[in-house]
Amino acid sequence: MRDMNLTTPSLLPQSSSSANWYFAVAIPVPMRQLFDYLVPASLVPTVAAAPLDFIGRRAQLKFGNRELIGIITSCHQQPSINPDKIRAIDSLLDPKPITDQRSHSHLFLGRQLLPSAPRPKSCKAVFRNNCGRES
């Protein structure tokens, strides 16, 4: 699990391509954090050579007992939890990123994940000015 802060950690390879790599993935669940998933062994050489090429791609993965689609936000070699507890992604769904997160990182998650979030019961509360009156 990773903090939702999208300040990108160093994405350059830190050691040999045979070491484990992890994707930080944003998934549409009501938790404000990113989750680490193991990069499958078949993709490790590709990720090690060009980790930035995977940011913004969708990945199919298991979360608990559900299968979900998440969006890769970074690639790294240091997991935030015990590596024995980290699952691998099932598959990549896109041959290239669906959007360029590197230049729009502050907008990326909202554009991709907020449409799947439940709507508030009342939208009026959003449009109140400082005095508590509707604008």
C-alpha positions in Angstrom: 0.0 0.0 0.0 1.2 3.5 -0.9 0.2 6.9 0.1 -2.0 8.7 -2.5 0.6 11.5 -2.8 1.6 11.3 -6.4 5.1 12.9 -6.0 6.9 10.4 -8.2 9.7 8.4 -6.5 12.8 7.7 -8.4 11.6 5.6 -11.4 15.0 4.7 -12.7 16.3 1.2 -12.3 18.1 0.8 -9.1 19.6 -2.6 -9.6 19.8 -5.4 -12.1 16.8 -6.5 -14.1 16.6 -9.8 -12.3 15.4 -8.1 -9.1 11.7 -7.9 -8.3 9.8 -4.9 -9.6 6.5 -3.7 -8.4 3.7 -1.5 -9.8 1.9 1.0 -7.6 -1.7 0.7 -8.8 -4.7 3.0 -8.2 -7.9 0.9 -8.0 -11.5 2.0 -7.6 -12.0 1.2 -3.9 -13.0 3.5 -1.1 -9.4 3.8 0.3 -7.2 6.7 -0.4 -4.0 4.8 -1.1 -2.1 3.0 -3.9 -1.5 -0.7 -3.8 1.7 -2.5 -4.7 1.5 -5.4 -7.2 4.3 -7.6 -8.4 5.4 -7.3 -12.0 5.2 -10.8 -13.6 8.6 -12.4 -14.4 8.0 -12.2 -18.1 7.7 -8.4 -17.9 10.7 -7.7 -15.6 13.3 -7.1 -18.3 10.9 -4.7 -20.1 10.0 -2.8 -17.0 13.6 -2.6 -15.9 14.6 -1.1 -19.2 11.8 1.5 -19.5 9.7 1.8 -16.3 8.1 5.1 -17.4 6.4 3.3 -20.4 4.1 1.4 -18.0 2.7 4.5 -16.1 -0.9 5.1 -17.2 -1.6 1.6 -18.4 -4.6 -0.4 -17.1 -3.9 -3.7 -15.3 -6.3 -6.5 -14.4 -5.7 -7.8 -10.9 -7.2 -9.5 -7.9 -8.1 -7.4 -4.9 -9.4 -9.6 -2.0 -11.8 -12.0 -3.7 -12.7 -9.6 -6.6 -11.1 -9.0 -10.0 -10.6 -5.3 -10.7 -9.0 -3.1 -13.2 -6.5 -0.6 -11.9 -4.2 2.1 -13.3 -0.4 1.9 -12.9 0.9 5.1 -11.3 4.6 4.1 -10.8 7.2 1.3 -11.0 9.6 0.6 -8.2 11.8 -2.0 -6.6 11.1 -1.3 -2.9 7.6 -2.5 -1.8 5.8 -0.7 1.0 4.7 -3.9 2.7 6.1 -7.4 3.2 6.9 -8.8 -0.4 5.4 -12.2 0.6 2.0 -10.6 0.8 2.0 -9.0 -2.6 0.2 -10.5 -5.5 1.2 -10.2 -9.1 -1.0 -8.5 -11.6 -3.0 -10.8 -13.9 -2.5 -8.9 -17.1 -1.9 -5.6 -18.8 -4.9 -4.4 -20.8 -3.2 -1.7 -22.9 -0.2 -1.9 -25.2 0.6 1.8 -24.3 -0.6 4.2 -21.6 -4.2 5.3 -22.0 -3.3 8.8 -20.8 -0.1 10.7 -20.1 0.1 10.7 -16.3 3.7 12.1 -16.3 2.4 15.6 -17.4 -1.0 15.5 -15.7 -0.3 13.6 -12.5 -2.5 16.0 -10.4 -5.5 15.4 -12.6 -5.0 11.8 -13.6 -6.6 9.9 -10.8 -9.6 12.1 -10.6 -10.3 11.8 -14.3 -10.0 8.1 -14.3 -11.4 6.9 -11.0 -13.9 9.5 -9.9 -16.5 8.5 -12.5 -16.7 5.1 -10.9 -17.2 6.5 -7.3 -20.6 6.7 -5.8 -22.4 10.1 -6.2 -23.1 12.2 -3.1 -26.7 12.1 -1.9 -27.0 15.9 -2.3 -25.0 18.0 -4.8 -26.2 21.2 -3.3 -23.6 21.1 -0.5 -20.9 21.4 -3.1 -22.2 24.7 -4.4 -22.4 26.7 -1.2 -20.4 29.9 -0.8 -18.6 30.9 2.4 -21.8 32.2 4.0 -23.5 28.9 3.7 -25.9 30.1 1.0 -26.3 28.4 -2.3 -24.5 30.2 -5.1 
